[in-house]
């Protein structure tokens, strides 16, 4: 198969957009009102995964990109 530089550029732009949205989503979940001394020490070996995620944030962002038609918009500019 031939190499399509436009597709590679679009994939890179899509990745950048996905990472930006992920950062925005994570930033809205952070509680910046906590004092810096509120950190706790945690024994990693004692942690148990109680509710595993079935859909990762990447999948959610990809679905949102599909809903707003970003792929078509990116394809239109290449």
BELTAFEN-V725444 format. One line per field, one symbol per residue. psi: psi as a letter, one per 40 degrees, with the letter a starting at -180 (. if undefined). A space follows every 50 residues. Layout:
psi->???
This chain:
psi->iihgdddddddddddddddddddddddeeigeeiideeiihhhdeeiihd gihdhidddddddddddefddddddde.
